[in-house]
């Protein structure tokens, strides 16, 4: 799986360079030895291709992998594809598809996708804030082999504050509610700060919180992930 994701990432980088479209890549790596021996790395990537003033196609990837004393202790993947169509400057339609895997939270795989609508509530030179909501079809398989399929409502909010040309703060909030079981709800929140080192390279600090109100048996409801690394803009 890791080799497939790496190949896809390199392919997207090549396409972005040729098409001169928006692409950012986040990289973080830690390798320690001595009293504690561990290795971890995280990769984040976001690519957007605009087809005229109204339609845009985007793809994003997040991967986290870690080993301690030679044993895998962290592994998660989140890959998504999304198309957006602007009706006005503030209102748009979208359709998305995502794949998630997090075996250390009891999730072998999750596929979900569907249509929705987005609304730009704040659009200023320094601040943007938008909300979106839509229906999704969810298909999950746990590490114990239990499968389920259900419909869900997905609601999200996106905020960005620009300090300078390449220095900014972002907050992404996502809430997913199972339409079959009201207790089955998930919340994801990512807070990030990016500061430039050069015209193309910057430092990025992010804090991700994943909450599952009905986790798999034997697993906790909340995961918190703090990552630091560099961001490369193409």
N, C-alpha and C positions, 0 to 999 in steps of 0.2 A: 504493500500500500504506500509506504514512504517513497519508494522509487518511482511509482506512478505519479504521485503528487509533485515530486521534484521535476520529473520530465515535463509535466503539464506547466509548471511554473516557468521553466526555461523556454518552452514553446511560446507562452504568452509574452515573455520579455522580448523575444525576437519579433513577434507580430507588432508589439507596441512601438518598437524602435522603427520598424518599417512604415507604420501608419501614422507616426507622430501623435499618438493618442496618450491620454493620461494614465500613468502607471506608477504605483508606489510599492516598494518592497521593504518589509521590516525584518531585521535579522538580529537574533540574540543568541549568545553562546557562553556557557560556563563549563570549565573542566578543572576539577580539583583533585589533588592526590595528597597522601600523607595519612593523618589521623582519620580523615574522611575521604573516600573516593567516590566522586559522582560526576556525571556529565549530563548536561541538559542543553537543549536548543529550542528556539521558537522561530517560526517563519510566519510572516503575514504578508499578504499581497492583495492589491486591489487594482483592477484594470477597468477603464471605461472607454467605450468607443461611441462617439456621437454620429448619428446618421441624419444630418440636417438639424434644423432648429428645434424639432419636436421629439424625435425618437433617440433613445440611448440604450445601449446594451452593456451590461456590466458583469464582472466576474470577480469573486473574492475567495481567498483561502486563508485559513488559520491552522497552524499545526504546532503542537507542543509535544516534546519527547524528552524523557529523562531516564538516566540509569544511576543506581546507587550500588556500589560494591559489585558491579557487573550484572545487576538485576534490574530489569525495566520496572520503574516505579511511577512513571507518568507517561501517558499517551492519549492525545485527543486530537481530533480533526474536525474542521467545519468548513465545508466548501459550498459556495452558492453561485447561482446564475440568475440574473434579473434583467428584465426589460421594462423601460419606462417610456410613457407617451404623455407629453404635456398638452393639456387641453387649453390652459391659460398659463400666465406666469406663476400662478399660485396653486393651481389645481391640476392633478395628473392621475393617470391610471398606470398600474404596474402588474406584472406577473412574475413570480419567482419560483425557484426550485432549489432546495438545499439538502445536503447530506451531512450527517453528524455521526461521529463515533467517539465514545469515551468509556472504554472498558473499566477504568478505575472508578467510575460512577455507576457501573452496572449496565451500561448501554453498549451493546454490540453494534447496532446501527439504527439510524433514524433517517427516513426520507420524508420530506414534506414540501408542499408547494400549493400555489393557488393565486387567484387574482385579488386586487385590492385597489384602494384609492388613497392618494396622498394630498396633503394640504400644507402649503407654505404659509405659516402664520407670521413669521418675522423674516424680512429680507432687507438688511441694511449692509453697508460696506464692511462692517466689522462683525455683525451678528446675523446668523441664520438659525431659524428654529422651524421644524416641520413635524407633523404628525401623520400617521398612516394607519389604516386598518383594512383587514380583509379576511376572507375565509380560506382555510387550508385543509388539505387532506393529509393526514399523518399516518405513517406506517412505521412501527417500531419493533425491534427484537432485542431482548435483554441478553446479558451474558449467560443467563440460566436457560436460554432457549425459549422464553415466553414471548409470543408475538401478539400484537394488537394493531387494529386499524380503526381510526375514528376521525371525525371532523372537528376542527378547532377554529376559534377566532384568534387571530394574531393582531396585536396592536403595538405600535412602536412610536418612539419619539427620537428626533435627532437634533442636537444643538452643537453649534460651532461658533467660537469666539476667536477672532483674528487679532493677535497682539501686534504683529508686523507681517511683512510679506510672506514669510515662511515659518512664523512662530504662532502657534495656535493651540487652543484647548477644545476638546470634543467630548461629548457625552452621548452615548447611544443606549436607549432603554427599550426593552422588548418584553411583552407579556403575551403568553400563549395559554388559552383556556380551553380545555376539553369540553366539547358540547354534549358528550355522553355522561361524563362524571364530573360534577362541579368541583370536587375536591382536587382534581388533577389539574394543577396550574404550574406553569414555569415562568420564571422571571430571569432575564439576563440584563446585566448593566456593565458597560465598559466606559471607564473614564480615562482619558489619555491627554498627555501634554507633549508637544513636539517643539523643539528648539533647533534652529539651523546651525550647522558647522560650516557649510559652504552653500553654494547655489543649488547643489543636488543632494547633499548629505546632511542629515540632522539626527539629533538624539531624540529618542522616543521613550517615554515612561507611561505604562498603562496598568490599570487595575481592573480586573475582570471579576465579577461576582455572578455565579450561576446558582439559582435557587430552584429546587424541585419540591413542590409540596407533597408529592407522593413518590419518593425515591424507591428504587428497587430494594427488596428486603436485605438488610444488613449494611446499607449505605446511608451516608448522611445527606441531609437536605441541601446543604450549602457548600459550594466550592469557591475558594478565593485564590486568584492567581495574579501575582505582581510580576511584571516583566519589564526589563530594560534592554535597550539595544539601539541600533542605528536604523534610520529610515532613508532609503534611496529613492529619489524621484527621477523618472525618465521622461 
